């Protein structure tokens, strides 16, 4: 049979020196995270000082995007408007018909008709 291997480690095996080394390694691991946080804060401050360039760039980009848009012709706009109006009228007629039907059924059931 195979021997049982004890993988647990006693805390008493650690000397004070190894505990200090581990604590120093943990401190060093935390420092880069703090440096990154500080560098992010510095970048945010730098970008906050120059809002005019950001606004100007935004409007320049917006203008260039508007040039890329394929605008519909007046005929297409008229056709689309007519389609929207027709669909709205049909939907209104359908809702009116359903409402009238339910009103009639309601009056018949309650004996008011």
Protein Blocks (a to p, Z undefined) as FASTA:
>chain_A
ZZdddfbdcfklpcfklmmmmmmmmmmmmmmmmmmmmmmmmmmmmmmmmmmlmmmmmmmm
mmmmmmmpccddfklmmmmmmmmmmmmmmmmmmmmmmmmmmmmmmmmmnopZZ
